Amino acid sequence: MASRHLARSIAMQSLYEWDFNGKDDTKLESIVEKNIKEFGPGLEEIDFINRLVKETLKNIAQIDKIIEKAAPEWPINQIAIVDRNILRIGLYELLFGNHEEVPPKVAINESIEIAKNFGGETSGKFVNGVLGTVYREIGEPGKDYPTRAELAKKREEGESSAAKAMEDKETKKKEDEKTDDKSKERKKKKKK
């Protein structure tokens, strides 16, 4: 839906402007209205834009913590303002949005496209990496995926199984060598 893409772009531009100009919540509504008039005259997705902006801000503290966990090398204030707000909208849709209205993979792909259009050279890859990490962590709604902790435990069990197999192989090899040595000794004794 091209109109939803435009609506997300307007929401991102509004959050960008709000973020850039000191995060004054009292100005946010007028920023959104101005951007709708400028970039989306006649657009029917105004409720969608307003919901994206308001709900993203409502959950911003939690969203920012998730960004910091998913991209630990990048403190939230060091992420480019455009990328930061694209991630915020994408994470809102991924974690708090209506998945029947916007499936998680659509939210991720839309965020990547907006990052490619508005961000820097590597913004698309960065947004993809962060949202992909979160998506893998939570799994696809309706599907049963192992958690990171379950995967780590399974890997650990696999490593201990592999270590046990290696030990068993070494023990067998030593036993075989002992058997071979005994066999050789018997042959020597027979020859004498």
C-alpha positions as CSV (number, residue, x, y, z in Angstrom):
1,M,0.0,0.0,0.0
2,A,1.7,3.2,-1.2
3,S,-0.5,5.3,1.0
4,R,0.7,3.4,4.2
5,H,4.3,3.9,3.0
6,L,3.7,7.6,2.7
7,A,2.0,7.6,6.1
8,R,5.0,6.0,7.7
9,S,7.3,8.4,6.0
10,I,5.3,11.4,7.4
11,A,5.2,9.8,10.9
12,M,9.0,9.4,10.7
13,Q,9.5,12.9,9.5
14,S,7.3,14.2,12.3
15,L,9.2,12.3,15.0
16,Y,12.5,13.4,13.4
17,E,11.4,17.0,13.7
18,W,10.2,16.5,17.2
19,D,13.4,14.8,18.2
20,F,15.6,17.3,16.5
21,N,13.9,20.3,18.0
22,G,14.2,19.3,21.7
23,K,11.4,16.7,22.0
24,D,8.7,19.2,23.0
25,D,5.5,17.2,23.2
26,T,3.4,20.3,23.1
27,K,4.5,21.0,19.5
28,L,4.1,17.5,18.2
29,E,0.5,17.8,17.0
30,S,1.3,20.9,15.0
31,I,4.4,19.2,13.5
32,V,2.3,16.2,12.4
33,E,-0.4,18.5,10.9
34,K,2.2,20.6,9.1
35,N,3.9,17.5,7.6
36,I,0.6,16.0,6.5
37,K,-0.3,19.2,4.7
38,E,3.1,19.4,3.1
39,F,3.8,15.8,2.2
40,G,0.4,14.1,2.1
41,P,-2.4,16.4,1.0
42,G,-5.5,14.3,0.4
43,L,-4.0,11.3,2.1
44,E,-6.6,9.1,3.7
45,E,-4.2,7.5,6.3
46,I,-4.2,10.4,8.7
47,D,-5.5,8.3,11.6
48,F,-2.7,5.8,10.9
49,I,-0.1,8.6,11.0
50,N,-1.5,9.9,14.3
51,R,-1.7,6.5,15.9
52,L,1.9,5.7,14.8
53,V,3.3,8.9,16.3
54,K,1.3,8.8,19.5
55,E,1.7,5.1,20.2
56,T,5.4,5.2,19.4
57,L,5.9,8.1,21.9
58,K,3.7,6.4,24.4
59,N,6.1,3.4,24.3
60,I,9.3,5.3,23.6
61,A,11.1,4.4,26.9
62,Q,10.6,0.7,26.4
63,I,11.4,0.9,22.7
64,D,14.6,2.8,23.3
65,K,15.7,0.2,25.8
66,I,15.1,-2.5,23.2
67,I,17.2,-0.6,20.6
68,E,20.0,-0.3,23.1
69,K,19.9,-4.0,23.8
70,A,19.7,-4.9,20.1
71,A,22.5,-2.5,19.1
72,P,24.7,-2.4,22.2
73,E,27.6,-0.6,20.4
74,W,25.3,2.3,19.6
75,P,23.9,4.3,22.6
76,I,20.6,5.7,21.6
77,N,21.8,9.3,21.4
78,Q,24.6,8.3,19.0
79,I,22.3,6.7,16.5
80,A,21.5,9.2,13.7
81,I,18.2,10.9,14.4
82,V,16.6,9.5,11.2
83,D,17.6,6.0,12.0
84,R,16.6,6.3,15.6
85,N,13.1,7.3,14.7
86,I,12.7,4.8,11.9
87,L,13.7,2.1,14.5
88,R,11.2,3.5,17.0
89,I,8.3,3.3,14.5
90,G,9.4,-0.1,13.2
91,L,9.7,-1.5,16.8
92,Y,6.3,0.0,17.7
93,E,4.7,-1.8,14.8
94,L,6.7,-5.0,15.5
95,L,6.1,-5.2,19.2
96,F,3.0,-3.2,20.0
97,G,1.1,-2.9,16.7
98,N,-1.8,-4.9,15.4
99,H,-0.1,-7.8,13.6
100,E,-3.3,-8.6,11.6
101,E,-3.2,-5.0,10.2
102,V,0.6,-4.9,9.7
103,P,2.4,-8.2,9.8
104,P,5.8,-8.1,11.4
105,K,7.7,-8.8,8.2
106,V,5.9,-5.9,6.5
107,A,6.8,-3.6,9.4
108,I,10.4,-4.6,9.0
109,N,10.5,-4.2,5.2
110,E,8.8,-0.8,5.4
111,S,11.3,0.4,7.9
112,I,14.2,-0.7,5.8
113,E,12.8,1.0,2.7
114,I,12.2,4.3,4.7
115,A,15.8,4.0,6.0
116,K,17.1,3.6,2.4
117,N,15.1,6.6,1.3
118,F,15.8,9.0,4.2
119,G,18.9,7.7,6.0
120,G,22.6,7.4,5.2
121,E,24.4,4.9,3.0
122,T,24.3,2.1,5.7
123,S,20.9,3.0,7.3
124,G,19.0,0.2,5.6
125,K,21.5,-2.4,6.8
126,F,21.6,-1.0,10.3
127,V,17.8,-0.9,10.6
128,N,17.5,-4.4,9.1
129,G,20.1,-5.7,11.6
130,V,18.4,-4.2,14.7
131,L,14.8,-5.1,13.7
132,G,16.0,-8.5,12.5
133,T,17.6,-9.1,15.9
134,V,14.5,-8.2,17.8
135,Y,12.3,-10.2,15.4
136,R,14.4,-13.3,15.9
137,E,14.4,-12.8,19.6
138,I,10.6,-12.6,19.8
139,G,9.9,-15.0,17.0
140,E,7.1,-14.8,14.5
141,P,3.7,-14.3,16.1
142,G,1.7,-17.6,16.0
143,K,4.9,-19.7,15.5
144,D,6.7,-21.5,18.3
145,Y,10.4,-20.6,18.2
146,P,13.0,-21.4,20.8
147,T,14.2,-18.4,22.9
148,R,17.8,-17.3,22.9
149,A,18.2,-19.0,26.3
150,E,16.8,-22.2,24.9
151,L,19.1,-22.1,21.9
152,A,22.1,-21.4,24.2
153,K,21.2,-24.4,26.4
154,K,20.8,-26.6,23.3
155,R,24.1,-25.4,22.0
156,E,25.7,-26.1,25.4
157,E,24.2,-29.6,25.4
158,G,25.4,-30.2,21.9
159,E,28.9,-29.0,22.9
160,S,28.9,-31.3,25.9
161,S,27.6,-34.1,23.8
162,A,30.4,-33.4,21.3
163,A,32.9,-33.3,24.1
164,K,31.6,-36.6,25.5
165,A,31.8,-38.2,22.0
166,M,35.4,-36.9,21.6
167,E,36.3,-38.4,25.1
168,D,34.7,-41.7,24.2
169,K,36.6,-41.7,20.9
170,E,39.8,-41.0,22.7
171,T,39.1,-43.7,25.3
172,K,38.3,-46.2,22.5
173,K,41.5,-45.2,20.7
174,K,43.6,-45.8,23.8
175,E,41.9,-49.1,24.4
176,D,42.5,-50.2,20.8
177,E,46.1,-49.2,21.1
178,K,46.4,-51.3,24.3
179,T,44.8,-54.2,22.5
180,D,47.2,-53.8,19.6
181,D,50.2,-53.6,22.0
182,K,49.1,-56.8,23.7
183,S,48.6,-58.5,20.4
184,K,52.1,-57.4,19.2
185,E,53.6,-58.7,22.5
186,R,51.9,-62.1,22.0
187,K,53.2,-62.3,18.5
188,K,56.7,-61.6,19.7
189,K,56.5,-64.2,22.4
190,K,55.2,-66.8,19.8
191,K,58.1,-66.0,17.5
192,K,60.7,-66.7,20.3
